[in-house]
Amino acid sequence: MMNKHLLFLVMLLSSTIAVAEWYSLPKTTQGQELRYDNSTNRVEVVNESGNRPLWSGVHKLEDGRVLRIQKGVAIADQTVQRAIPSPQRQPDQVDACTVLERQSCGLRTDCGLSESCQLAHQLQGFYNSANLLDRTRIESQCKEALGNASMFPPCPTPPTGAYRTVCGDIVTRSCGKLNQCQESDACDAARQLVSMENEERLNKWVPSEDTYTTKQCEKAFGDDKFFPLCEKK
């Protein structure tokens, strides 16, 4: 099984090389429009009669930067790296490879010995050590892996959450310390809150910090009508 998973990992990484993604570069000082393929590092001159490779040499761009070409291939320096847009995410949100590792291993590494955790950890390592050009491609593969529950099954979320929070306290209150009220609507709703809180923590820079759902749980904790105390013994 591990060999199957390793093969999948190799296929994930190798598949990122085959997809051409063209990005616009600043024009040359001669007014030539350029485009850059981040899968092959090729640079072409855009022309209505047909694009052609940019010839070898040093080319000055209209923004003052310099582009170095060898046999039609760009030297991967800051000139081309700045042409690749960084993945858009919220200020407090981590990259998809980190989310994949946390989801596979658990926020407190409860599933740290699982094969999926080890593979996710390797993917995050590749992402962290890659240059800007490769990071975009590797992260896209991590996003695909997040939807592959058979290869990367999520580490089960504890009924009271990965961290001791008021959401977990609501679960204990509504479900009972021994889950004797686990069939109640209140228990089901409380566990949904814990699941939502856990999902938000997966994407936070500091997962132990309170989330939006944590704050909602704080407001709901005193709602005895919706989250009554489990009195079954």
HELIX and SHEET records of a PDB file:
HELIX    1   1 MET A    2  ALA A   18  1                                  17    
HELIX    2   2 GLN A   78  GLN A   81  1                                   4    
HELIX    3   3 ALA A   96  CYS A  105  1                                  10    
HELIX    4   4 GLU A  115  SER A  129  1                                  15    
HELIX    5   5 LEU A  132  LEU A  146  1                                  15    
HELIX    6   6 VAL A  166  CYS A  175  1                                  10    
HELIX    7   7 ASP A  185  LEU A  202  1                                  18    
HELIX    8   8 TYR A  212  ALA A  220  1                                   9    
SHEET    1   A 4 TRP A  22  LEU A  25  0                                        
SHEET    2   A 4 LEU A  34  ASP A  37 -1                                        
SHEET    3   A 4 ARG A  42  VAL A  45 -1                                        
SHEET    4   A 4 ARG A  52  PRO A  53 -1                                        
SHEET    1   B 3 GLY A  57  LYS A  60  0                                        
SHEET    2   B 3 VAL A  66  GLN A  70 -1                                        
SHEET    3   B 3 VAL A  73  ALA A  74 -1                                        
END                                                                             
